[in-house]
Amino acid sequence: MRIWAKLIGDNRIIKDMVVENYSDDTRTHKVFDALDRICIEFDLSKPIWLDATIKDFQQHSKCRFMGDNFIDSIDFDYLEIQVLEEDF
């Protein structure tokens, strides 16, 4: 699995990275692991998965973590994660 993460601010990509995980873990564990690595790399607190965020990710393999998803205040518009490649 490959996941692309982007920090967006003022309609521009501030930072981005791709996380790869080809282990035998479940899809959910791979996504959580990727999000952990993304938060460490971008120096962010972990966002909260709200119902709307979960629904978007399940339907589109892509979601945005807005200010409401973070306990701390953020200095960007949103964090977006998108699955680029699934394991089969």
N, CA, C and O atoms as a GROMACS GRO file, in nm:
protein
  352
    1MET      N    1   0.084  -0.118   0.000
    1MET     CA    2   0.000   0.000   0.000
    1MET      C    3   0.089   0.124   0.000
    1MET      O    4   0.189   0.131   0.071
    2ARG      N    5   0.050   0.220  -0.080
    2ARG     CA    6   0.118   0.350  -0.082
    2ARG      C    7   0.014   0.458  -0.055
    2ARG      O    8  -0.092   0.461  -0.117
    3ILE      N    9   0.048   0.547   0.039
    3ILE     CA   10  -0.042   0.657   0.076
    3ILE      C   11   0.032   0.789   0.059
    3ILE      O   12   0.145   0.806   0.105
    4TRP      N   13  -0.034   0.881  -0.009
    4TRP     CA   14   0.022   1.015  -0.031
    4TRP      C   15  -0.043   1.110   0.068
    4TRP      O   16  -0.166   1.117   0.078
    5ALA      N   17   0.038   1.182   0.142
    5ALA     CA   18  -0.010   1.281   0.238
    5ALA      C   19   0.033   1.420   0.194
    5ALA      O   20   0.146   1.441   0.149
    6LYS      N   21  -0.060   1.515   0.207
    6LYS     CA   22  -0.032   1.654   0.169
    6LYS      C   23  -0.083   1.748   0.276
    6LYS      O   24  -0.197   1.736   0.322
    7LEU      N   25   0.000   1.842   0.316
    7LEU     CA   26  -0.044   1.954   0.400
    7LEU      C   27  -0.076   2.068   0.306
    7LEU      O   28   0.008   2.110   0.227
    8ILE      N   29  -0.198   2.119   0.314
    8ILE     CA   30  -0.243   2.224   0.224
    8ILE      C   31  -0.268   2.352   0.302
    8ILE      O   32  -0.333   2.351   0.406
    9GLY      N   33  -0.214   2.462   0.251
    9GLY     CA   34  -0.237   2.594   0.309
    9GLY      C   35  -0.241   2.698   0.199
    9GLY      O   36  -0.155   2.698   0.111
   10ASP      N   37  -0.337   2.784   0.202
   10ASP     CA   38  -0.356   2.887   0.099
   10ASP      C   39  -0.359   2.827  -0.041
   10ASP      O   40  -0.298   2.880  -0.134
   11ASN      N   41  -0.430   2.715  -0.056
   11ASN     CA   42  -0.446   2.645  -0.184
   11ASN      C   43  -0.315   2.598  -0.245
   11ASN      O   44  -0.304   2.585  -0.367
   12ARG      N   45  -0.217   2.572  -0.162
   12ARG     CA   46  -0.087   2.521  -0.209
   12ARG      C   47  -0.043   2.405  -0.121
   12ARG      O   48  -0.080   2.395  -0.004
   13ILE      N   49   0.036   2.318  -0.180
   13ILE     CA   50   0.095   2.209  -0.102
   13ILE      C   51   0.212   2.266  -0.023
   13ILE      O   52   0.310   2.314  -0.081
   14ILE      N   53   0.202   2.259   0.109
   14ILE     CA   54   0.310   2.306   0.196
   14ILE      C   55   0.415   2.197   0.211
   14ILE      O   56   0.535   2.223   0.198
   15LYS      N   57   0.369   2.076   0.239
   15LYS     CA   58   0.456   1.959   0.252
   15LYS      C   59   0.382   1.839   0.196
   15LYS      O   60   0.259   1.834   0.199
   16ASP      N   61   0.456   1.743   0.146
   16ASP     CA   62   0.394   1.618   0.106
   16ASP      C   63   0.492   1.504   0.123
   16ASP      O   64   0.613   1.525   0.130
   17MET      N   65   0.440   1.384   0.130
   17MET     CA   66   0.524   1.265   0.141
   17MET      C   67   0.441   1.144   0.100
   17MET      O   68   0.318   1.147   0.103
   18VAL      N   69   0.511   1.038   0.062
   18VAL     CA   70   0.446   0.911   0.030
   18VAL      C   71   0.495   0.808   0.131
   18VAL      O   72   0.615   0.796   0.155
   19VAL      N   73   0.401   0.734   0.189
   19VAL     CA   74   0.434   0.630   0.286
   19VAL      C   75   0.402   0.495   0.221
   19VAL      O   76   0.292   0.475   0.168
   20GLU      N   77   0.497   0.405   0.227
   20GLU     CA   78   0.478   0.271   0.172
   20GLU      C   79   0.475   0.169   0.285
   20GLU      O   80   0.553   0.176   0.379
   21ASN      N   81   0.384   0.073   0.273
   21ASN     CA   82   0.376  -0.036   0.370
   21ASN      C   83   0.326  -0.160   0.296
   21ASN      O   84   0.209  -0.167   0.258
   22TYR      N   85   0.414  -0.256   0.277
   22TYR     CA   86   0.378  -0.378   0.206
   22TYR      C   87   0.379  -0.499   0.300
   22TYR      O   88   0.404  -0.611   0.258
   23SER      N   89   0.350  -0.473   0.428
   23SER     CA   90   0.345  -0.582   0.526
   23SER      C   91   0.215  -0.661   0.508
   23SER      O   92   0.133  -0.628   0.423
   24ASP      N   93   0.198  -0.762   0.589
   24ASP     CA   94   0.077  -0.845   0.584
   24ASP      C   95  -0.032  -0.794   0.678
   24ASP      O   96  -0.131  -0.864   0.701
   25ASP      N   97  -0.015  -0.675   0.733
   25ASP     CA   98  -0.117  -0.617   0.822
   25ASP      C   99  -0.247  -0.592   0.745
   25ASP      O  100  -0.251  -0.598   0.622
   26THR      N  101  -0.352  -0.566   0.820
   26THR     CA  102  -0.480  -0.532   0.758
   26THR      C  103  -0.471  -0.391   0.699
   26THR      O  104  -0.381  -0.314   0.732
   27ARG      N  105  -0.566  -0.360   0.613
   27ARG     CA  106  -0.570  -0.226   0.551
   27ARG      C  107  -0.580  -0.119   0.658
   27ARG      O  108  -0.512  -0.016   0.650
   28THR      N  109  -0.664  -0.141   0.758
   28THR     CA  110  -0.682  -0.043   0.866
   28THR      C  111  -0.551  -0.018   0.940
   28THR      O  112  -0.516   0.097   0.967
   29HIS      N  113  -0.480  -0.125   0.975
   29HIS     CA  114  -0.352  -0.109   1.045
   29HIS      C  115  -0.251  -0.035   0.960
   29HIS      O  116  -0.174   0.046   1.011
   30LYS      N  117  -0.250  -0.062   0.830
   30LYS     CA  118  -0.158   0.008   0.740
   30LYS      C  119  -0.189   0.158   0.734
   30LYS      O  120  -0.098   0.241   0.732
   31VAL      N  121  -0.317   0.191   0.730
   31VAL     CA  122  -0.357   0.332   0.725
   31VAL      C  123  -0.319   0.403   0.855
   31VAL      O  124  -0.264   0.513   0.852
   32PHE      N  125  -0.347   0.339   0.969
   32PHE     CA  126  -0.311   0.399   1.097
   32PHE      C  127  -0.160   0.415   1.111
   32PHE      O  128  -0.112   0.516   1.161
   33ASP      N  129  -0.083   0.314   1.066
   33ASP     CA  130   0.063   0.322   1.071
   33ASP      C  131   0.112   0.436   0.982
   33ASP      O  132   0.201   0.512   1.022
   34ALA      N  133   0.055   0.449   0.864
   34ALA     CA  134   0.093   0.558   0.773
   34ALA      C  135   0.064   0.693   0.836
   34ALA      O  136   0.146   0.785   0.829
   35LEU      N  137  -0.054   0.706   0.898
   35LEU     CA  138  -0.090   0.832   0.961
   35LEU      C  139   0.004   0.865   1.077
   35LEU      O  140   0.039   0.982   1.097
   36ASP      N  141   0.045   0.764   1.152
   36ASP     CA  142   0.144   0.786   1.259
   36ASP      C  143   0.274   0.840   1.202
   36ASP      O  144   0.330   0.937   1.254
   37ARG      N  145   0.323   0.778   1.094
   37ARG     CA  146   0.448   0.823   1.032
   37ARG      C  147   0.436   0.964   0.974
   37ARG      O  148   0.529   1.044   0.983
   38ILE      N  149   0.322   0.992   0.915
   38ILE     CA  150   0.297   1.125   0.858
   38ILE      C  151   0.299   1.231   0.968
   38ILE      O  152   0.361   1.337   0.951
   39CYS      N  153   0.233   1.204   1.078
   39CYS     CA  154   0.227   1.300   1.188
   39CYS      C  155   0.366   1.324   1.248
   39CYS      O  156   0.398   1.437   1.287
   40ILE      N  157   0.447   1.221   1.256
   40ILE     CA  158   0.584   1.238   1.306
   40ILE      C  159   0.665   1.323   1.209
   40ILE      O  160   0.734   1.416   1.251
   41GLU      N  161   0.656   1.292   1.080
   41GLU     CA  162   0.733   1.366   0.979
   41GLU      C  163   0.691   1.513   0.971
   41GLU      O  164   0.775   1.601   0.957
   42PHE      N  165   0.560   1.539   0.979
   42PHE     CA  166   0.509   1.675   0.968
   42PHE      C  167   0.500   1.746   1.103
   42PHE      O  168   0.457   1.861   1.109
   43ASP      N  169   0.539   1.678   1.211
   43ASP     CA  170   0.534   1.732   1.347
   43ASP      C  171   0.392   1.778   1.384
   43ASP      O  172   0.371   1.892   1.425
   44LEU      N  173   0.296   1.687   1.369
   44LEU     CA  174   0.156   1.715   1.399
   44LEU      C  175   0.107   1.624   1.510
   44LEU      O  176   0.160   1.515   1.532
   45SER      N  177   0.004   1.669   1.580
   45SER     CA  178  -0.065   1.578   1.671
   45SER      C  179  -0.153   1.488   1.584
   45SER      O  180  -0.188   1.524   1.472
   46LYS      N  181  -0.188   1.371   1.638
   46LYS     CA  182  -0.271   1.279   1.561
   46LYS      C  183  -0.411   1.335   1.546
   46LYS      O  184  -0.471   1.379   1.644
   47PRO      N  185  -0.463   1.334   1.424
   47PRO     CA  186  -0.601   1.381   1.405
   47PRO      C  187  -0.702   1.277   1.452
   47PRO      O  188  -0.671   1.158   1.464
   48ILE      N  189  -0.820   1.323   1.479
   48ILE     CA  190  -0.930   1.238   1.522
   48ILE      C  191  -1.010   1.198   1.398
   48ILE      O  192  -1.040   1.282   1.313
   49TRP      N  193  -1.043   1.070   1.388
   49TRP     CA  194  -1.125   1.021   1.277
   49TRP      C  195  -1.272   1.048   1.308
   49TRP      O  196  -1.334   0.972   1.384
   50LEU      N  197  -1.328   1.152   1.253
   50LEU     CA  198  -1.470   1.181   1.270
   50LEU      C  199  -1.550   1.092   1.174
   50LEU      O  200  -1.495   1.038   1.078
   51ASP      N  201  -1.680   1.078   1.198
   51ASP     CA  202  -1.763   0.991   1.114
   51ASP      C  203  -1.755   1.030   0.966
   51ASP      O  204  -1.747   0.943   0.880
   52ALA      N  205  -1.757   1.159   0.938
   52ALA     CA  206  -1.751   1.206   0.799
   52ALA      C  207  -1.616   1.171   0.736
   52ALA      O  208  -1.609   1.137   0.618
   53THR      N  209  -1.509   1.180   0.814
   53THR     CA  210  -1.375   1.146   0.765
   53THR      C  211  -1.368   0.998   0.731
   53THR      O  212  -1.316   0.961   0.626
   54ILE      N  213  -1.420   0.915   0.818
   54ILE     CA  214  -1.420   0.770   0.795
   54ILE      C  215  -1.500   0.736   0.670
   54ILE      O  216  -1.456   0.657   0.587
   55LYS      N  217  -1.617   0.796   0.656
   55LYS     CA  218  -1.703   0.771   0.541
   55LYS      C  219  -1.632   0.810   0.411
   55LYS      O  220  -1.634   0.734   0.314
   56ASP      N  221  -1.571   0.928   0.408
   56ASP     CA  222  -1.498   0.972   0.288
   56ASP      C  223  -1.386   0.874   0.254
   56ASP      O  224  -1.368   0.839   0.137
   57PHE      N  225  -1.312   0.830   0.356
   57PHE     CA  226  -1.199   0.741   0.329
   57PHE      C  227  -1.248   0.605   0.279
   57PHE      O  228  -1.188   0.548   0.188
   58GLN      N  229  -1.356   0.554   0.336
   58GLN     CA  230  -1.408   0.426   0.292
   58GLN      C  231  -1.461   0.432   0.149
   58GLN      O  232  -1.444   0.338   0.072
   59GLN      N  233  -1.524   0.542   0.113
   59GLN     CA  234  -1.584   0.554  -0.020
   59GLN      C  235  -1.485   0.591  -0.128
   59GLN      O  236  -1.494   0.543  -0.241
   60HIS      N  237  -1.388   0.677  -0.095
   60HIS     CA  238  -1.301   0.733  -0.198
   60HIS      C  239  -1.153   0.701  -0.181
   60HIS      O  240  -1.071   0.738  -0.265
   61SER      N  241  -1.118   0.631  -0.073
   61SER     CA  242  -0.977   0.605  -0.039
   61SER      C  243  -0.898   0.736  -0.029
   61SER      O  244  -0.780   0.743  -0.064
   62LYS      N  245  -0.967   0.838   0.019
   62LYS     CA  246  -0.909   0.971   0.030
   62LYS      C  247  -0.989   1.048   0.134
   62LYS      O  248  -1.112   1.035   0.138
   63CYS      N  249  -0.923   1.127   0.217
   63CYS     CA  250  -0.996   1.209   0.314
   63CYS      C  251  -0.913   1.330   0.353
   63CYS      O  252  -0.792   1.335   0.332
   64ARG      N  253  -0.982   1.427   0.410
   64ARG     CA  254  -0.918   1.549   0.458
   64ARG      C  255  -0.941   1.563   0.608
   64ARG      O  256  -1.053   1.546   0.657
   65PHE      N  257  -0.834   1.593   0.678
   65PHE     CA  258  -0.842   1.622   0.821
   65PHE      C  259  -0.837   1.774   0.836
   65PHE      O  260  -0.732   1.835   0.814
   66MET      N  261  -0.949   1.833   0.872
   66MET     CA  262  -0.961   1.978   0.887
   66MET      C  263  -0.930   2.017   1.031
   66MET      O  264  -0.891   1.932   1.112
   67GLY      N  265  -0.947   2.142   1.063
   67GLY     CA  266  -0.922   2.191   1.198
   67GLY      C  267  -1.002   2.119   1.306
   67GLY      O  268  -0.954   2.103   1.418
   68ASP      N  269  -1.124   2.076   1.271
   68ASP     CA  270  -1.209   2.005   1.368
   68ASP      C  271  -1.152   1.868   1.406
   68ASP      O  272  -1.186   1.815   1.511
   69ASN      N  273  -1.067   1.812   1.321
   69ASN     CA  274  -1.010   1.680   1.348
   69ASN      C  275  -0.891   1.686   1.444
   69ASN      O  276  -0.847   1.582   1.493
   70PHE      N  277  -0.841   1.804   1.470
   70PHE     CA  278  -0.722   1.819   1.555
   70PHE      C  279  -0.761   1.884   1.687
   70PHE      O  280  -0.843   1.975   1.692
   71ILE      N  281  -0.700   1.836   1.795
   71ILE     CA  282  -0.722   1.896   1.926
   71ILE      C  283  -0.649   2.029   1.934
   71ILE      O  284  -0.702   2.128   1.986
   72ASP      N  285  -0.525   2.032   1.882
   72ASP     CA  286  -0.446   2.155   1.879
   72ASP      C  287  -0.490   2.242   1.763
   72ASP      O  288  -0.552   2.194   1.668
   73SER      N  289  -0.459   2.371   1.772
   73SER     CA  290  -0.485   2.458   1.657
   73SER      C  291  -0.383   2.427   1.548
   73SER      O  292  -0.271   2.386   1.577
   74ILE      N  293  -0.422   2.446   1.424
   74ILE     CA  294  -0.334   2.414   1.312
   74ILE      C  295  -0.302   2.542   1.233
   74ILE      O  296  -0.382   2.636   1.230
   75ASP      N  297  -0.185   2.543   1.170
   75ASP     CA  298  -0.143   2.660   1.092
   75ASP      C  299  -0.147   2.630   0.943
   75ASP      O  300  -0.070   2.687   0.866
   76PHE      N  301  -0.235   2.540   0.902
   76PHE     CA  302  -0.256   2.505   0.763
   76PHE      C  303  -0.406   2.483   0.744
   76PHE      O  304  -0.481   2.482   0.842
   77ASP      N  305  -0.450   2.465   0.621
   77ASP     CA  306  -0.594   2.449   0.595
   77ASP      C  307  -0.641   2.306   0.626
   77ASP      O  308  -0.742   2.288   0.694
   78TYR      N  309  -0.569   2.207   0.576
   78TYR     CA  310  -0.606   2.069   0.602
   78TYR      C  311  -0.493   1.973   0.566
   78TYR      O  312  -0.402   2.007   0.490
   79LEU      N  313  -0.502   1.853   0.621
   79LEU     CA  314  -0.413   1.743   0.588
   79LEU      C  315  -0.495   1.645   0.506
   79LEU      O  316  -0.602   1.601   0.550
   80GLU      N  317  -0.447   1.610   0.388
   80GLU     CA  318  -0.518   1.515   0.303
   80GLU      C  319  -0.435   1.390   0.287
   80GLU      O  320  -0.314   1.396   0.263
   81ILE      N  321  -0.500   1.274   0.300
   81ILE     CA  322  -0.433   1.148   0.271
   81ILE      C  323  -0.512   1.077   0.161
   81ILE      O  324  -0.635   1.084   0.156
   82GLN      N  325  -0.437   1.009   0.074
   82GLN     CA  326  -0.498   0.942  -0.040
   82GLN      C  327  -0.422   0.814  -0.068
   82GLN      O  328  -0.299   0.813  -0.073
   83VAL      N  329  -0.495   0.704  -0.085
   83VAL     CA  330  -0.433   0.578  -0.119
   83VAL      C  331  -0.396   0.582  -0.267
   83VAL      O  332  -0.482   0.602  -0.353
   84LEU      N  333  -0.269   0.563  -0.296
   84LEU     CA  334  -0.222   0.560  -0.435
   84LEU      C  335  -0.223   0.419  -0.492
   84LEU      O  336  -0.252   0.398  -0.609
   85GLU      N  337  -0.192   0.323  -0.406
   85GLU     CA  338  -0.179   0.184  -0.452
   85GLU      C  339  -0.219   0.091  -0.340
   85GLU      O  340  -0.172   0.102  -0.227
   86GLU      N  341  -0.307  -0.003  -0.372
   86GLU     CA  342  -0.352  -0.102  -0.275
   86GLU      C  343  -0.275  -0.233  -0.298
   86GLU      O  344  -0.229  -0.260  -0.408
   87ASP      N  345  -0.262  -0.312  -0.192
   87ASP     CA  346  -0.206  -0.446  -0.204
   87ASP      C  347  -0.317  -0.540  -0.251
   87ASP      O  348  -0.433  -0.526  -0.212
   88PHE      N  349  -0.279  -0.634  -0.335
   88PHE     CA  350  -0.379  -0.733  -0.380
   88PHE      C  351  -0.328  -0.873  -0.357
   88PHE      O  352  -0.398  -0.970  -0.388
   0.00000   0.00000   0.00000
